[in-house]
């Protein structure tokens, strides 16, 4: 739950990355050896929304968008993820009325609102259970660096504000592996937001780049012209604050916490007290909301977000070969941004 060090960011140099570079080389070699192993080939399409940096890049938001599109095609798609932040190692089917974020992680609860969702450290074993339960496709939230399950389509998701950080591998930088290695296994990259760090220039020229941006989701428009105290424990809280501003909310206070931060009663009561002092509505992300103690949730508003694609046809063109038209798969995805709850 720790924050990323400042030297991981783009443009940051200094002595620390240089001193850590030998360890980074060992880390990169270990990842390359692990990724050389063949994975289980599922009898259904497996779509991976992955990234190359530690922390969030928008993978869950993309996964939610894809689940919506596949549902519109009549495809019974299931979601699969590790369940970061939860104690369950799985394989386990998420039951939102029985499991909380301490067991399955916050992202699993978001995905389970839209599709059958499974968590498991062993992706292949978890995928087998999903297929046995009727999955006609699997959408992975993360897992680009996990070789146990073969992917049919891999999307390399990039946060435009962070890019690839300082371009170095863990621990000298935020990369789980060199950008070129991850890009070589991807069929397309997804850039969310403006490319503020020049990430596009580091990708192979032949790799298709899909552009998208976060937009206010259902209900968020109700925050227009209202004073709000915004708080978030996600990898890049500034994206949340920007979306609130786009929706017309008047942000009179901001609080940031570490990614996946486990809120307790004292944390939320302090936020509520500050909101009252500011005469503001406390508002957070859906991902944060599921980590708030249940007895305090009705006192916090949620701002949902969706994705607006620059070229939806390009995205649909990637999906189409995986799901040939048939009795259950005749309907195209609805136009416009898909509603997400990231």
Secondary structure per residue as TSV (DSSP state, phi and psi in degrees):
chain	resnum	aa	ss	phi	psi
A	1	X	-	360.0	9.5
A	2	X	-	-77.8	154.2
A	3	X	-	-77.4	149.4
A	4	X	-	-67.9	141.4
A	5	X	-	-64.9	151.2
A	6	X	G	-61.8	-31.6
A	7	X	G	-71.5	-7.4
A	8	X	G	-74.1	-17.4
A	9	X	S	-76.3	158.2
A	10	X	T	-59.0	136.6
A	11	X	T	84.6	-5.6
A	12	X	-	-92.8	125.7
A	13	X	-	-113.8	-129.3
A	14	X	S	100.6	-179.2
A	15	X	H	-77.4	-35.4
A	16	X	H	-56.0	-49.3
A	17	X	H	-60.0	-37.5
A	18	X	H	-66.2	-43.3
A	19	X	H	-66.3	-30.9
A	20	X	H	-89.0	-7.4
A	21	X	H	-59.5	-35.5
A	22	X	H	-61.9	-38.3
A	23	X	H	-67.4	-37.6
A	24	X	H	-61.4	-39.2
A	25	X	H	-63.1	-40.1
A	26	X	H	-65.0	-42.8
A	27	X	H	-61.2	-44.9
A	28	X	H	-64.6	-40.8
A	29	X	H	-65.3	-39.8
A	30	X	H	-63.9	-40.5
A	31	X	H	-64.6	-43.1
A	32	X	H	-62.0	-41.0
A	33	X	H	-64.0	-43.1
A	34	X	H	-63.2	-40.8
A	35	X	H	-74.1	-11.5
A	36	X	T	-78.3	-10.7
A	37	X	S	-79.3	140.3
A	38	X	-	-73.5	148.2
A	39	X	-	-109.3	169.3
A	40	X	B	-69.0	133.8
A	41	X	-	-96.5	110.2
A	42	X	-	-72.9	154.1
A	43	X	S	-79.8	4.8
A	44	X	S	-128.8	159.3
A	45	X	E	-61.5	139.3
A	46	X	E	-119.3	117.3
A	47	X	E	-109.3	123.1
A	48	X	E	-107.5	123.7
A	49	X	E	-100.7	95.7
A	50	X	E	-120.2	178.5
A	51	X	-	-147.2	178.7
A	52	X	S	-112.6	-6.6
A	53	X	B	-105.0	150.7
A	54	X	S	-70.6	139.2
A	55	X	S	96.1	-175.2
A	56	X	-	-80.0	148.5
A	57	X	S	-136.0	-3.0
A	58	X	S	109.1	15.5
A	59	X	H	-59.0	-45.5
A	60	X	H	-64.5	-39.2
A	61	X	H	-62.7	-41.5
A	62	X	H	-67.0	-42.1
A	63	X	H	-60.8	-41.2
A	64	X	H	-62.9	-41.1
A	65	X	H	-61.6	-44.8
A	66	X	H	-65.8	-40.1
A	67	X	H	-60.6	-39.0
A	68	X	H	-64.2	-43.0
A	69	X	H	-66.8	-40.7
A	70	X	H	-68.7	-37.7
A	71	X	H	-61.4	-38.9
A	72	X	H	-65.6	-25.8
A	73	X	T	-82.8	-5.3
A	74	X	T	84.5	16.4
A	75	X	-	-91.9	128.3
A	76	X	-	-82.5	83.0
A	77	X	E	-90.5	139.5
A	78	X	E	-111.9	149.6
A	79	X	E	-96.8	148.3
A	80	X	E	-140.5	134.7
A	81	X	E	-157.3	169.3
A	82	X	-	-71.0	-33.9
A	83	X	-	86.5	43.9
A	84	X	T	-58.3	136.9
A	85	X	T	91.6	-9.8
A	86	X	S	-105.7	162.4
A	87	X	S	-86.8	-19.3
A	88	X	-	-72.8	132.0
A	89	X	-	-95.9	-15.8
A	90	X	E	71.4	-167.5
A	91	X	E	-64.9	141.1
A	92	X	E	-152.2	132.6
A	93	X	E	-85.2	130.7
A	94	X	-	-74.2	130.2
A	95	X	-	-120.8	99.1
A	96	X	T	-57.9	-27.8
A	97	X	T	-80.6	-6.9
A	98	X	T	-121.2	-31.3
A	99	X	-	-102.9	144.3
A	100	X	-	-118.2	-178.1
A	101	X	H	-65.1	-24.3
A	102	X	H	-69.8	-21.8
A	103	X	H	-95.6	-48.9
A	104	X	H	-113.6	-4.9
A	105	X	-	88.3	157.0
A	106	X	H	-70.2	-39.3
A	107	X	H	-63.8	-36.1
A	108	X	H	-63.2	-37.1
A	109	X	H	-67.6	-36.5
A	110	X	H	-64.3	-46.8
A	111	X	H	-65.1	-35.8
A	112	X	H	-67.9	-16.4
A	113	X	T	-70.8	-18.9
A	114	X	T	-116.3	-22.8
A	115	X	S	-160.7	159.1
A	116	X	-	-55.3	132.8
A	117	X	E	-130.7	139.1
A	118	X	E	-126.1	141.6
A	119	X	E	-120.0	144.5
A	120	X	E	-178.5	136.4
A	121	X	S	-66.6	-34.6
A	122	X	S	-90.5	99.3
A	123	X	H	-63.9	-37.4
A	124	X	H	-66.3	-47.9
A	125	X	H	-62.1	-37.5
A	126	X	H	-69.1	-40.6
A	127	X	H	-63.9	-37.8
A	128	X	H	-59.0	-42.0
A	129	X	H	-65.0	-40.8
A	130	X	H	-62.4	-43.5
A	131	X	H	-64.2	-41.9
A	132	X	H	-63.5	-27.3
A	133	X	T	-86.1	1.7
A	134	X	T	109.4	8.0
A	135	X	-	-62.9	128.5
A	136	X	S	-96.6	-8.4
A	137	X	E	-162.4	155.9
A	138	X	E	-124.6	128.2
A	139	X	E	-109.2	114.9
A	140	X	E	-91.6	129.3
A	141	X	E	-96.2	102.3
A	142	X	S	79.5	173.5
A	143	X	-	112.7	8.0
A	144	X	T	-63.6	-27.6
A	145	X	T	-99.8	18.2
A	146	X	-	-111.7	118.3
A	147	X	-	-89.4	-4.1
A	148	X	S	-70.9	-21.9
A	149	X	B	-123.0	120.2
A	150	X	-	-68.8	140.2
A	151	X	-	-103.2	139.8
A	152	X	S	-84.6	-38.0
A	153	X	E	-142.3	122.3
A	154	X	E	-114.5	128.6
A	155	X	E	-110.8	124.0
A	156	X	E	-90.1	105.8
A	157	X	E	-89.4	132.9
A	158	X	E	-128.8	130.1
A	159	X	E	-82.9	117.4
A	160	X	T	-61.3	-28.4
A	161	X	T	-78.8	-25.6
A	162	X	T	-106.1	-32.5
A	163	X	T	61.5	-130.3
A	164	X	T	-106.9	21.9
A	165	X	T	61.4	-137.5
A	166	X	T	-83.2	3.4
A	167	X	S	81.2	9.2
A	168	X	-	-108.2	156.4
A	169	X	B	-83.8	149.9
A	170	X	T	-48.9	135.2
A	171	X	T	-93.1	-0.9
A	172	X	T	-72.7	-19.2
A	173	X	S	-156.9	-170.4
A	174	X	S	-90.8	-1.5
A	175	X	B	-77.4	136.2
A	176	X	S	-79.3	-20.8
A	177	X	S	-164.8	166.3
A	178	X	-	-57.9	145.8
A	179	X	H	-55.9	-42.5
A	180	X	H	-60.7	-36.6
A	181	X	H	-67.4	-43.1
A	182	X	H	-68.0	-42.2
A	183	X	H	-64.4	-30.9
A	184	X	H	-66.9	-22.7
A	185	X	T	-98.9	-0.8
A	186	X	-	-99.4	149.1
A	187	X	S	-96.0	-14.4
A	188	X	E	-165.5	158.8
A	189	X	E	-111.5	149.6
A	190	X	E	-120.8	115.4
A	191	X	E	-102.1	118.3
A	192	X	E	-101.5	116.1
A	193	X	S	90.1	-178.6
A	194	X	-	-71.0	147.1
A	195	X	-	-80.9	84.3
A	196	X	S	-82.2	-12.7
A	197	X	S	-118.6	4.4
A	198	X	-	76.8	30.2
A	199	X	G	-62.8	-35.4
A	200	X	G	-57.5	-36.6
A	201	X	G	-67.1	-18.5
A	202	X	G	-92.4	-3.3
A	203	X	S	-94.7	153.2
A	204	X	-	-59.3	140.7
A	205	X	T	-61.3	-28.8
A	206	X	T	-81.7	-11.7
A	207	X	S	-77.1	119.9
A	208	X	E	-59.1	139.6
A	209	X	E	-117.2	119.1
A	210	X	E	-100.0	132.2
A	211	X	E	-108.4	139.6
A	212	X	E	-147.3	163.8
A	213	X	E	-140.0	151.8
A	214	X	E	-75.2	138.4
A	215	X	E	-132.9	153.4
A	216	X	E	-58.2	135.6
A	217	X	-	-93.7	-172.5
A	218	X	T	-56.3	133.7
A	219	X	T	88.5	-22.5
A	220	X	G	-67.5	-27.3
A	221	X	G	-60.6	-24.1
A	222	X	G	-67.3	-13.0
A	223	X	G	-85.6	-5.8
A	224	X	T	-57.6	133.5
A	225	X	T	68.9	10.7
A	226	X	-	-102.9	137.3
A	227	X	E	-69.3	129.8
A	228	X	E	-131.4	148.4
A	229	X	E	-103.4	109.5
A	230	X	E	-95.9	133.2
A	231	X	E	-139.7	147.9
A	232	X	E	-157.3	141.1
A	233	X	-	-119.8	69.2
A	234	X	S	-127.5	172.4
A	235	X	T	-63.2	-35.9
A	236	X	T	-134.8	82.1
A	237	X	H	-60.5	-25.1
A	238	X	H	-60.9	-31.2
A	239	X	H	-63.9	-38.5
A	240	X	H	-66.5	-45.0
A	241	X	H	-63.1	-39.2
A	242	X	H	-63.9	-38.5
A	243	X	H	-67.3	-39.1
A	244	X	H	-60.9	-44.7
A	245	X	H	-62.9	-38.8
A	246	X	H	-63.3	-33.0
A	247	X	T	-76.8	-7.3
A	248	X	T	94.9	6.7
A	249	X	-	-68.7	148.7
A	250	X	E	-99.3	103.8
A	251	X	E	-84.4	107.3
A	252	X	E	-99.6	-8.4
A	253	X	E	-159.3	148.1
A	254	X	E	-136.8	140.1
A	255	X	E	-136.3	134.9
A	256	X	E	-119.4	146.1
A	257	X	-	-131.0	166.7
A	258	X	-	-64.4	153.1
A	259	X	T	-56.7	134.9
A	260	X	T	65.5	23.9
A	261	X	-	-57.6	129.8
A	262	X	-	-87.4	92.7
A	263	X	-	-61.9	141.3
A	264	X	-	-116.5	179.3
A	265	X	H	-56.8	-42.0
A	266	X	H	-64.4	-39.4
A	267	X	H	-59.7	-50.0
A	268	X	H	-71.8	-37.5
A	269	X	H	-63.7	-35.6
A	270	X	H	-67.2	-40.0
A	271	X	H	-64.7	-43.5
A	272	X	H	-62.6	-38.6
A	273	X	H	-66.3	-40.9
A	274	X	H	-67.3	-39.9
A	275	X	H	-61.3	-40.6
A	276	X	H	-64.4	-41.4
A	277	X	H	-64.3	-30.7
A	278	X	T	-90.9	-1.4
A	279	X	T	54.9	45.2
A	280	X	-	-125.2	160.4
A	281	X	E	-91.3	122.9
A	282	X	E	-71.8	130.8
A	283	X	E	-139.5	143.8
A	284	X	E	-145.2	-177.2
A	285	X	E	-83.0	162.1
A	286	X	H	-63.5	-35.3
A	287	X	H	-63.6	-39.1
A	288	X	H	-71.6	-37.6
A	289	X	H	-56.3	-39.7
A	290	X	T	-72.4	-9.6
A	291	X	T	-99.5	0.6
A	292	X	S	-82.4	139.2
A	293	X	-	-52.1	130.6
A	294	X	G	-51.9	-35.7
A	295	X	G	-69.5	-13.9
A	296	X	G	-108.3	-2.0
A	297	X	G	-65.7	-33.5
A	298	X	G	-71.7	-1.4
A	299	X	G	-104.3	4.6
A	300	X	S	-124.7	134.4
A	301	X	E	-88.4	156.0
A	302	X	E	-119.1	132.0
A	303	X	E	-106.5	114.9
A	304	X	-	-91.8	155.0
A	305	X	E	-130.0	159.1
A	306	X	E	-133.7	178.9
A	307	X	E	-112.3	133.5
A	308	X	E	-110.7	120.0
A	309	X	E	-90.8	139.0
A	310	X	S	-67.3	-36.6
A	311	X	-	-140.3	88.5
A	312	X	H	-63.9	-32.3
A	313	X	H	-62.1	-34.2
A	314	X	H	-66.3	-39.2
A	315	X	H	-66.0	-46.1
A	316	X	H	-62.5	-32.1
A	317	X	H	-65.9	-29.9
A	318	X	H	-73.2	-34.0
A	319	X	H	-81.0	-34.4
A	320	X	H	-53.1	-46.3
A	321	X	T	-64.1	-21.3
A	322	X	T	-79.4	-21.8
A	323	X	S	-134.1	77.7
A	324	X	-	-58.1	145.9
A	325	X	-	-56.2	136.6
A	326	X	-	-159.9	-175.9
A	327	X	T	-54.3	-36.0
A	328	X	T	-99.6	-6.0
A	329	X	-	-127.3	44.4
A	330	X	-	-93.9	-21.5
A	331	X	-	-89.6	130.4
A	332	X	-	-74.9	165.5
A	333	X	-	-68.6	148.1
A	334	X	-	-68.1	147.5
A	335	X	S	-72.2	162.8
A	336	X	S	89.4	174.0
A	337	X	-	-65.4	136.2
A	338	X	E	-81.2	142.2
A	339	X	E	-74.6	127.4
A	340	X	-	-126.5	168.6
A	341	X	-	-129.8	35.2
A	342	X	-	-73.7	360.0
